[in-house]
Amino acid sequence: MSDNALHDSFFALHHGLPRQGPGSDATTRRLLALSGRLPERPRVLDLGCGPGRSALLLAAEAGAEVTAVDTHEPFLAELREAAAARGLDGAIRTVNADMRALPFPDGSFDLVWAESSVFVLGFDRALAAWRRLLAPGGTLVLTECVWTTEEPGPAARAFWEEHYALRTVAGNAAAAVAAGYHVLGIVPQPESDWDEYYVPLAAHADAADTTVPGMAEAVAGARAEIALRRGHGSDYGYAGFVLRAADPRWRTRPETGADAAEIRRVVATAFGSGAASSGTEAELVDALRRDDAWLPGLSYVAEAPDGTVAAHALITRCLVDGVPAAALAPVSVAPAHQRTGAGQAVVRAVLDAARLRGESLVLVLGHPEYYPRFGFVRASEYGIKPGFEVPDEAMMALVLDASAPVPRGTLVYPAPFGV
């Protein structure tokens, strides 16, 4: 049997499937929502689009101009037909191209999207290769197979070691941060996303003509993969990663012992020179350093081009109904660097650090028009409230680990906050 026969049978088996990997419209919408504010007509690159389920949704619901890329022309033909049937043919352009050699100029897209296709390059290579395609402030969305346990069983490990190296969600998040991205959100995909792929695939396998050269092998491969999922699905899963390239203007890092005086100056001036609160906020940071609530590595600075501290953000331990959580406060930007992106850079950096440390929930009391850009929503949506009176919209929460239960109840800040 030739490799071409197996190749042709594999694609014949997959023709007509709504998806070429685990996914759902609901997951696509969740990933889109985490991508943040987009231009009115965003330029979207859908890589490994297959028959184009995501491309169609992005064009219809985000008003996007979608460039859909795949190497398999019959999939692109399916997408063009579906787009025309929905009146979206003017919004979707198909390109037959290899994801490893994309023919697009740097900065061409507001959103680069790859559901169930990043394995063609591998997660790390994709992060490096596709970053150049993002316009300033652009977002990269990937879904990837991941270990869901630190100790996967031998059957799952043997299968994936033969086919594709997996990491945990935390491992991929760390790789993304190391590659110069901020993590805007992570979506663990539900079991139903696998059903949307495997149930139709199993039906195709049952109906396939295995006398066709290569088809018996293609069917056997599909059934082995489905059987592995049924027997060992608790060991691995799919997850979506929503990433944004870090602002190159600002170097962010954990504070060092030499930064304390400069951080104090930034905090004091950020809250108004001579204002009564300015000294209070600066003293708060010093007091938190001495408190048990201090979390090493979660006091971050953004450096100005001259190496001075332009902005500072701090996360310390708090409690929600006795359950450990994390509190973001204070966030301070030196007056000379306000409205320049320094504050956003340092907040995103410290949230990344909290995520990689294993924190699952961050609370902030702050401006309701500022913090939602980082994904914060009203804490009351999770049944969390502070033990003092504040406007409901000002007390906000950000879930960093959607697989962990979110505690409900009263938020208690560390003692130095005095509330």
C-alpha positions as CSV (number, residue, x, y, z in Angstrom):
1,M,0.0,0.0,0.0
2,S,1.4,3.4,-0.9
3,D,1.5,6.5,1.4
4,N,-0.7,8.2,-1.1
5,A,-3.4,5.6,-0.7
6,L,-3.4,6.0,3.1
7,H,-3.3,9.8,2.7
8,D,-6.3,9.8,0.3
9,S,-8.3,7.4,2.5
10,F,-7.7,9.5,5.6
11,F,-9.1,12.6,4.0
12,A,-11.9,10.6,2.4
13,L,-12.9,9.3,5.9
14,H,-12.9,12.9,7.2
15,H,-14.8,14.6,4.3
16,G,-18.2,15.9,5.4
17,L,-17.3,16.0,9.1
18,P,-18.4,19.3,10.7
19,R,-15.0,19.5,12.5
20,Q,-11.5,18.1,12.1
21,G,-10.8,18.1,15.8
22,P,-12.5,18.5,19.2
23,G,-14.5,21.8,19.4
24,S,-17.8,23.4,19.4
25,D,-19.5,26.7,18.5
26,A,-19.8,27.4,22.3
27,T,-16.0,27.0,22.8
28,T,-15.3,29.2,19.8
29,R,-17.5,31.9,21.3
30,R,-15.8,31.6,24.7
31,L,-12.4,32.0,23.1
32,L,-13.6,35.0,21.0
33,A,-15.0,36.6,24.2
34,L,-11.6,36.3,25.9
35,S,-9.9,37.9,23.0
36,G,-10.9,41.4,24.1
37,R,-12.1,44.3,22.2
38,L,-11.5,43.9,18.4
39,P,-11.7,46.5,15.6
40,E,-15.2,46.9,14.0
41,R,-14.2,44.7,11.1
42,P,-11.3,42.6,12.4
43,R,-8.8,40.9,10.1
44,V,-8.8,37.2,11.1
45,L,-6.4,34.5,9.9
46,D,-7.9,31.0,10.5
47,L,-5.0,28.5,10.2
48,G,-5.8,24.9,9.4
49,C,-9.4,25.9,8.9
50,G,-10.6,22.5,7.6
51,P,-14.2,22.8,6.4
52,G,-14.4,26.2,8.1
53,R,-16.7,25.9,11.1
54,S,-14.8,28.5,13.1
55,A,-14.2,30.8,10.0
56,L,-18.0,30.9,9.4
57,L,-18.8,31.8,13.0
58,L,-16.1,34.5,13.2
59,A,-17.3,36.1,9.9
60,A,-20.9,36.0,11.0
61,E,-20.7,36.9,14.7
62,A,-17.5,39.1,14.9
63,G,-18.1,40.8,11.5
64,A,-14.6,39.6,10.6
65,E,-12.8,39.5,7.3
66,V,-11.5,36.0,7.4
67,T,-8.5,34.6,5.5
68,A,-8.9,30.8,5.9
69,V,-5.9,28.7,5.2
70,D,-5.6,24.9,4.6
71,T,-3.5,22.6,2.5
72,H,-6.4,20.4,1.5
73,E,-8.3,22.0,-1.3
74,P,-11.5,20.0,-0.9
75,F,-11.9,21.4,2.6
76,L,-11.5,24.9,1.2
77,A,-14.1,24.1,-1.5
78,E,-16.5,23.0,1.3
79,L,-15.9,26.3,3.1
80,R,-16.5,28.4,0.0
81,E,-19.8,26.6,-0.6
82,A,-20.9,27.0,3.0
83,A,-20.0,30.7,3.0
84,A,-21.9,31.3,-0.2
85,A,-25.0,29.5,1.2
86,R,-24.9,31.8,4.3
87,G,-24.2,35.0,2.3
88,L,-20.7,35.2,3.8
89,D,-18.7,34.6,0.6
90,G,-17.6,38.3,0.6
91,A,-16.2,38.0,4.1
92,I,-14.2,34.8,3.7
93,R,-11.2,34.3,1.5
94,T,-9.7,30.8,1.2
95,V,-5.9,30.3,0.6
96,N,-4.3,26.9,-0.1
97,A,-1.0,27.3,1.8
98,D,1.2,25.6,4.3
99,M,1.0,26.9,7.9
100,R,4.8,26.5,8.1
101,A,5.4,29.0,5.2
102,L,2.6,31.6,5.3
103,P,2.6,34.2,2.5
104,F,1.4,37.1,4.5
105,P,3.2,40.4,5.5
106,D,4.0,41.1,9.1
107,G,1.3,42.7,11.1
108,S,-1.5,41.6,8.8
109,F,-4.1,40.4,11.3
110,D,-5.9,41.5,14.4
111,L,-6.6,37.9,15.3
112,V,-4.8,34.7,14.4
113,W,-6.9,31.6,15.0
114,A,-5.9,27.9,15.1
115,E,-8.4,25.4,16.4
116,S,-7.1,21.8,16.5
117,S,-4.4,22.6,14.0
118,V,-1.3,23.8,16.0
119,F,0.1,20.3,16.1
120,V,1.2,20.7,12.5
121,L,4.0,23.0,13.8
122,G,4.0,22.2,17.5
123,F,3.0,24.7,20.1
124,D,6.4,26.4,20.6
125,R,7.1,26.7,16.9
126,A,3.7,28.2,16.3
127,L,4.2,30.8,19.0
128,A,7.5,31.9,17.4
129,A,6.4,31.7,13.8
130,W,3.0,33.4,14.0
131,R,3.8,36.3,16.3
132,R,5.0,38.4,13.3
133,L,1.5,38.2,11.7
134,L,-0.2,40.0,14.6
135,A,-0.9,43.7,14.3
136,P,-0.1,45.8,17.4
137,G,-2.5,44.6,20.2
138,G,-3.4,41.5,18.2
139,T,-4.4,38.2,19.7
140,L,-3.4,34.6,19.0
141,V,-5.9,31.9,19.8
142,L,-4.8,28.2,19.8
143,T,-6.5,25.0,20.9
144,E,-4.1,22.2,21.9
145,C,-4.2,18.7,23.3
146,V,-2.8,18.7,26.9
147,W,-2.2,16.4,29.8
148,T,-4.9,16.9,32.4
149,T,-2.9,15.0,35.1
150,E,0.7,15.1,36.2
151,E,0.8,11.3,36.0
152,P,-0.9,10.0,32.9
153,G,-1.4,6.3,32.6
154,P,0.9,4.1,30.4
155,A,-1.6,3.6,27.6
156,A,-2.2,7.3,27.1
157,R,1.4,8.2,27.5
158,A,2.5,5.5,25.0
159,F,0.0,6.7,22.4
160,W,0.9,10.4,22.6
161,E,4.6,9.8,22.9
162,E,4.3,8.1,19.5
163,H,2.2,10.7,17.9
164,Y,2.8,14.1,19.5
165,A,4.4,15.4,22.7
166,L,1.9,16.8,25.2
167,R,2.3,19.2,28.1
168,T,0.0,20.3,30.8
169,V,-2.0,23.5,30.6
170,A,0.5,25.1,33.0
171,G,3.4,23.9,30.9
172,N,1.9,25.5,27.8
173,A,1.0,28.7,29.6
174,A,4.6,29.0,30.9
175,A,5.9,28.4,27.3
176,A,3.7,31.2,26.0
177,V,4.9,33.7,28.7
178,A,8.5,32.7,28.0
179,A,7.9,33.3,24.3
180,G,6.8,36.9,25.0
181,Y,3.0,36.6,25.3
182,H,0.5,37.5,28.0
183,V,-2.2,34.9,28.7
184,L,-5.6,36.5,28.4
185,G,-7.5,33.3,29.2
186,I,-7.5,29.5,29.1
187,V,-10.6,27.5,28.3
188,P,-10.6,23.8,29.3
189,Q,-12.7,22.2,26.6
190,P,-15.6,20.0,27.8
191,E,-16.1,16.3,26.9
192,S,-18.9,17.3,24.6
193,D,-16.3,19.0,22.3
194,W,-14.8,15.6,21.7
195,D,-18.2,14.1,21.0
196,E,-18.8,16.8,18.3
197,Y,-15.7,15.3,16.5
198,Y,-15.7,11.7,17.4
199,V,-19.4,10.8,17.1
200,P,-19.5,11.8,13.4
201,L,-16.1,10.3,12.8
202,A,-17.2,6.9,14.2
203,A,-20.2,7.0,12.0
204,H,-18.0,7.6,8.9
205,A,-15.7,4.7,10.0
206,D,-18.7,2.3,10.3
207,A,-19.9,3.2,6.9
208,A,-16.5,3.2,5.1
209,D,-15.6,0.8,2.4
210,T,-12.5,-0.9,3.8
211,T,-11.8,-2.6,0.4
212,V,-10.5,0.7,-0.9
213,P,-6.7,0.8,-0.6
214,G,-5.7,2.5,2.6
215,M,-9.2,2.8,4.0
216,A,-8.9,-0.2,6.4
217,E,-5.8,1.4,8.0
218,A,-7.5,4.8,8.2
219,V,-10.5,3.3,9.9
220,A,-8.4,1.3,12.3
221,G,-6.5,4.5,13.2
222,A,-9.7,6.4,13.9
223,R,-11.2,3.6,16.0
224,A,-8.0,3.3,18.0
225,E,-8.0,7.0,18.8
226,I,-11.7,6.9,19.8
227,A,-11.2,3.9,22.0
228,L,-8.2,5.5,23.7
229,R,-10.4,8.5,24.5
230,R,-13.2,6.4,25.9
231,G,-10.8,4.3,28.1
232,H,-8.2,7.0,29.1
233,G,-9.9,10.3,28.5
234,S,-9.2,11.5,32.1
235,D,-5.5,11.6,31.3
236,Y,-5.7,14.2,28.5
237,G,-8.0,16.8,27.0
238,Y,-8.1,19.9,24.8
239,A,-7.7,23.4,26.0
240,G,-7.9,26.8,24.3
241,F,-5.2,29.5,24.9
242,V,-5.9,33.1,24.2
243,L,-2.6,35.0,24.0
244,R,-1.5,38.6,23.3
245,A,2.1,39.6,22.4
246,A,3.7,41.6,25.2
247,D,4.2,45.3,24.6
248,P,7.8,45.6,23.5
249,R,8.1,49.1,24.9
250,W,8.1,47.9,28.5
251,R,10.3,45.4,30.2
252,T,8.5,43.8,33.1
253,R,10.1,41.8,35.9
254,P,9.6,40.9,39.6
255,E,10.9,43.5,42.0
256,T,14.3,43.1,43.6
257,G,15.6,44.3,46.9
258,A,17.0,47.3,45.2
259,D,13.6,48.5,43.9
260,A,11.9,49.3,47.2
261,A,12.7,53.0,47.4
262,E,11.8,53.6,43.8
263,I,8.6,51.6,44.1
264,R,7.7,53.7,47.1
265,R,8.3,56.9,45.0
266,V,6.1,55.6,42.1
267,V,3.3,54.6,44.4
268,A,3.3,57.9,46.3
269,T,3.4,60.0,43.2
270,A,0.8,57.9,41.3
271,F,-1.8,58.6,44.0
272,G,-1.2,62.4,43.8
273,S,1.6,64.4,45.2
274,G,0.7,65.7,48.6
275,A,-2.5,63.8,48.7
276,A,-3.3,62.2,52.0
277,S,-3.8,58.8,50.3
278,S,-0.4,58.9,48.5
279,G,1.6,58.2,51.7
280,T,-1.0,55.7,52.8
281,E,-0.7,53.7,49.6
282,A,3.1,53.7,49.7
283,E,3.1,52.6,53.4
284,L,0.7,49.9,52.5
285,V,3.2,48.3,50.1
286,D,5.9,48.4,52.7
287,A,3.5,46.9,55.3
288,L,2.5,44.1,53.0
289,R,6.2,43.2,52.5
290,R,6.3,42.5,56.2
291,D,3.0,40.6,56.3
292,D,2.3,36.9,56.0
293,A,0.1,37.8,53.0
294,W,3.2,38.6,50.9
295,L,3.6,36.3,47.9
296,P,7.2,36.1,46.7
297,G,7.5,36.9,43.1
298,L,4.2,38.7,42.7
299,S,5.4,42.2,43.1
300,Y,6.1,43.4,39.6
301,V,7.6,46.5,37.9
302,A,7.6,47.9,34.4
303,E,10.8,49.6,33.5
304,A,11.0,52.8,31.5
305,P,13.6,52.9,28.7
306,D,16.1,54.5,31.0
307,G,15.8,51.6,33.5
308,T,13.8,53.4,36.1
309,V,10.5,52.0,37.5
310,A,7.6,53.3,35.4
311,A,4.8,51.2,37.0
312,H,4.3,48.7,39.8
313,A,1.6,46.1,40.5
314,L,1.3,43.9,43.6
315,I,-0.6,40.7,44.3
316,T,-0.9,39.4,47.9
317,R,-2.9,36.7,49.7
318,C,-6.5,37.3,50.6
319,L,-9.3,35.0,51.7
320,V,-12.8,34.3,50.4
321,D,-14.8,32.6,53.1
322,G,-11.5,31.2,54.5
323,V,-10.3,29.9,51.1
324,P,-7.0,31.4,49.8
325,A,-7.3,33.7,46.9
326,A,-5.2,36.6,45.5
327,A,-5.7,40.4,45.8
328,L,-4.4,42.8,43.1
329,A,-3.6,46.1,44.9
330,P,-2.2,48.6,44.6
331,V,-1.4,49.3,40.9
332,S,0.6,52.4,40.4
333,V,2.0,54.3,37.4
334,A,4.4,57.2,37.6
335,P,2.7,60.3,36.4
336,A,5.2,60.7,33.5
337,H,4.2,57.3,32.2
338,Q,0.5,57.3,32.7
339,R,-1.7,56.5,29.6
340,T,1.3,55.0,27.8
341,G,0.6,51.3,28.3
342,A,3.0,50.9,31.2
343,G,0.2,50.1,33.7
344,Q,-1.4,47.5,31.4
345,A,2.0,45.9,30.8
346,V,2.7,45.5,34.5
347,V,-0.8,44.3,35.4
348,R,-0.7,41.6,32.6
349,A,2.8,40.6,33.7
350,V,1.8,40.1,37.4
351,L,-1.3,38.2,36.4
352,D,0.8,35.9,34.2
353,A,3.1,35.3,37.2
354,A,0.1,34.6,39.4
355,R,-1.2,32.1,36.9
356,L,2.1,30.3,36.6
357,R,2.4,30.2,40.4
358,G,-0.9,28.3,40.5
359,E,-3.2,31.0,41.7
360,S,-6.7,30.4,40.5
361,L,-8.6,33.5,41.6
362,V,-7.7,37.2,41.7
363,L,-9.8,40.0,43.2
364,V,-9.4,43.7,42.7
365,L,-11.2,46.8,44.0
366,G,-10.8,49.3,41.2
367,H,-12.1,51.3,38.3
368,P,-14.9,49.4,36.6
369,E,-13.9,50.8,33.2
370,Y,-10.3,49.8,33.5
371,Y,-10.0,46.3,34.9
372,P,-12.5,44.5,32.6
373,R,-9.9,44.8,29.8
374,F,-7.9,42.2,31.7
375,G,-10.9,39.9,32.0
376,F,-12.2,41.0,35.4
377,V,-16.0,40.8,36.0
378,R,-18.1,41.7,39.0
379,A,-17.2,39.5,41.9
380,S,-20.8,39.3,42.8
381,E,-21.3,37.1,39.7
382,Y,-19.4,34.5,41.6
383,G,-21.2,35.1,44.9
384,I,-18.2,37.0,46.3
385,K,-18.6,40.3,48.3
386,P,-16.3,42.4,50.5
387,G,-16.9,42.8,54.2
388,F,-17.3,46.6,53.7
389,E,-19.5,48.8,51.5
390,V,-18.3,49.4,48.0
391,P,-20.2,49.8,44.7
392,D,-20.9,46.4,43.2
393,E,-19.3,47.2,39.9
394,A,-16.0,48.2,41.6
395,M,-15.3,44.8,43.3
396,M,-14.1,42.5,40.5
397,A,-12.9,39.0,40.1
398,L,-10.7,37.2,37.5
399,V,-10.7,33.4,37.4
400,L,-7.2,32.2,36.2
401,D,-7.9,28.5,36.5
402,A,-11.4,27.5,35.2
403,S,-10.9,23.9,36.4
404,A,-10.7,25.0,40.0
405,P,-13.9,25.7,42.1
406,V,-14.5,29.3,42.7
407,P,-15.1,30.0,46.4
408,R,-18.2,32.0,47.4
409,G,-18.6,34.2,50.4
410,T,-17.0,37.2,52.1
411,L,-13.7,38.6,50.9
412,V,-11.2,39.4,53.6
413,Y,-8.2,41.5,52.8
414,P,-4.8,41.2,54.6
415,A,-4.6,43.2,57.8
416,P,-2.4,46.0,56.4
417,F,-5.3,47.1,54.2
418,G,-7.2,48.1,57.3
419,V,-10.6,47.1,56.1
